[in-house]
Amino acid sequence: MNAARQKRLLLTMGLLCIALAMPVAHGVRLYKWVDKDGNVSYHDRPPPSAEGYRVESRDFKLGGGAQPTSAAIGKASEQFPVVVYTVPQCTSCDLARAYLDRRKVPFTDKDVARDVALQKELVDKTGSLTVPTIMVGEKIMKGYMESLLAGELDAAGYPRIETAQSSEASEQSEPTESTDEQQRR
C-alpha cells in the first residue's frame, strides 16, 4: 500500500470510530435521591450535598426524536417542581410514576402510607388523602389521567418526548384515584 492510501484508510477508520462512539455521548444520567425519611425524588443532577441522602444514578441512552435539554428540564423543575403523593400497591400511582419516568420529568415521590406528617401535609395542601395526588408547581391533580398530566407538564414548560408509543399507549381513558378509605376496604 502506498502512503497516501494508508493515510486515507487511517483517517476513514478514525472518523468511523468517532461516529460510532457519538451516540454513547448523547445519554442522560438520572439521579435518585432518597432522604432519611425514605422520600424518593428523581433529578437530572446530584444533590448539592449528599449529606442525608442516599444517591443512586443511572445512565440512559437517548434515541431518536427531539430530546429534552437539561436546561429546559432544570428551568421547569425549578419553577414548577413535580411532587407525587403515593401509597404502595396503587396501580394509578405506578402509572403516574411510569409516565413521569418516560417523559424524563424529575419528581419527588412521597409515600403517605405510614407517614403521619406526610398525610397531614397532603391534607393541608389538598383537603383530602387522595392518592395519587400530583402537584405540578401549585396545580393539584387528584388521581391520574395521562392527558391531564401531560397538559400540566406542557404548560409548565417540561419538554415533550414524542414517540410512536405515546399516542397509542394511553393506559387510562378515565381518571383513576384511590383514597385512604378505599385502601382500607
SULPESUL-V468565 format. One record per residue. N is the residue number from 1. RES is the residue in one small letter. D_CENTER is the distance of its C-alpha to the mean C-alpha in whole Angstrom. Layout:
n=N res=RES d_center=D_CENTER
n=N res=RES d_center=D_CENTER
This chain:
n=1 res=m d_center=54
n=2 res=n d_center=55
n=3 res=a d_center=53
n=4 res=a d_center=52
n=5 res=r d_center=50
n=6 res=q d_center=49
n=7 res=k d_center=47
n=8 res=r d_center=46
n=9 res=l d_center=44
n=10 res=l d_center=43
n=11 res=l d_center=41
n=12 res=t d_center=40
n=13 res=m d_center=38
n=14 res=g d_center=37
n=15 res=l d_center=35
n=16 res=l d_center=34
n=17 res=c d_center=32
n=18 res=i d_center=31
n=19 res=a d_center=29
n=20 res=l d_center=28
n=21 res=a d_center=26
n=22 res=m d_center=24
n=23 res=p d_center=22
n=24 res=v d_center=21
n=25 res=a d_center=20
n=26 res=h d_center=18
n=27 res=g d_center=15
n=28 res=v d_center=12
n=29 res=r d_center=12
n=30 res=l d_center=9
n=31 res=y d_center=10
n=32 res=k d_center=10
n=33 res=w d_center=12
n=34 res=v d_center=15
n=35 res=d d_center=17
n=36 res=k d_center=21
n=37 res=d d_center=21
n=38 res=g d_center=18
n=39 res=n d_center=15
n=40 res=v d_center=12
n=41 res=s d_center=9
n=42 res=y d_center=6
n=43 res=h d_center=8
n=44 res=d d_center=9
n=45 res=r d_center=12
n=46 res=p d_center=14
n=47 res=p d_center=16
n=48 res=p d_center=19
n=49 res=s d_center=21
n=50 res=a d_center=20
n=51 res=e d_center=23
n=52 res=g d_center=22
n=53 res=y d_center=18
n=54 res=r d_center=18
n=55 res=v d_center=16
n=56 res=e d_center=14
n=57 res=s d_center=13
n=58 res=r d_center=12
n=59 res=d d_center=13
n=60 res=f d_center=12
n=61 res=k d_center=15
n=62 res=l d_center=14
n=63 res=g d_center=17
n=64 res=g d_center=18
n=65 res=g d_center=18
n=66 res=a d_center=17
n=67 res=q d_center=13
n=68 res=p d_center=12
n=69 res=t d_center=13
n=70 res=s d_center=12
n=71 res=a d_center=15
n=72 res=a d_center=14
n=73 res=i d_center=10
n=74 res=g d_center=12
n=75 res=k d_center=15
n=76 res=a d_center=12
n=77 res=s d_center=11
n=78 res=e d_center=14
n=79 res=q d_center=16
n=80 res=f d_center=13
n=81 res=p d_center=11
n=82 res=v d_center=9
n=83 res=v d_center=11
n=84 res=v d_center=11
n=85 res=y d_center=14
n=86 res=t d_center=15
n=87 res=v d_center=18
n=88 res=p d_center=18
n=89 res=q d_center=19
n=90 res=c d_center=18
n=91 res=t d_center=17
n=92 res=s d_center=16
n=93 res=c d_center=13
n=94 res=d d_center=12
n=95 res=l d_center=12
n=96 res=a d_center=10
n=97 res=r d_center=7
n=98 res=a d_center=8
n=99 res=y d_center=7
n=100 res=l d_center=4
n=101 res=d d_center=4
n=102 res=r d_center=6
n=103 res=r d_center=6
n=104 res=k d_center=4
n=105 res=v d_center=3
n=106 res=p d_center=4
n=107 res=f d_center=6
n=108 res=t d_center=9
n=109 res=d d_center=10
n=110 res=k d_center=14
n=111 res=d d_center=16
n=112 res=v d_center=19
n=113 res=a d_center=22
n=114 res=r d_center=24
n=115 res=d d_center=23
n=116 res=v d_center=26
n=117 res=a d_center=25
n=118 res=l d_center=21
n=119 res=q d_center=23
n=120 res=k d_center=25
n=121 res=e d_center=22
n=122 res=l d_center=21
n=123 res=v d_center=24
n=124 res=d d_center=25
n=125 res=k d_center=22
n=126 res=t d_center=22
n=127 res=g d_center=26
n=128 res=s d_center=25
n=129 res=l d_center=23
n=130 res=t d_center=21
n=131 res=v d_center=18
n=132 res=p d_center=15
n=133 res=t d_center=16
n=134 res=i d_center=13
n=135 res=m d_center=13
n=136 res=v d_center=12
n=137 res=g d_center=15
n=138 res=e d_center=18
n=139 res=k d_center=17
n=140 res=i d_center=17
n=141 res=m d_center=17
n=142 res=k d_center=18
n=143 res=g d_center=18
n=144 res=y d_center=15
n=145 res=m d_center=16
n=146 res=e d_center=14
n=147 res=s d_center=16
n=148 res=l d_center=16
n=149 res=l d_center=12
n=150 res=a d_center=12
n=151 res=g d_center=15
n=152 res=e d_center=14
n=153 res=l d_center=11
n=154 res=d d_center=14
n=155 res=a d_center=16
n=156 res=a d_center=14
n=157 res=g d_center=14
n=158 res=y d_center=10
n=159 res=p d_center=11
n=160 res=r d_center=12
n=161 res=i d_center=12
n=162 res=e d_center=15
n=163 res=t d_center=16
n=164 res=a d_center=19
n=165 res=q d_center=17
n=166 res=s d_center=15
n=167 res=s d_center=18
n=168 res=e d_center=20
n=169 res=a d_center=17
n=170 res=s d_center=17
n=171 res=e d_center=17
n=172 res=q d_center=19
n=173 res=s d_center=21
n=174 res=e d_center=22
n=175 res=p d_center=20
n=176 res=t d_center=20
n=177 res=e d_center=20
n=178 res=s d_center=22
n=179 res=t d_center=24
n=180 res=d d_center=25
n=181 res=e d_center=28
n=182 res=q d_center=27
n=183 res=q d_center=26
n=184 res=r d_center=29
n=185 res=r d_center=31
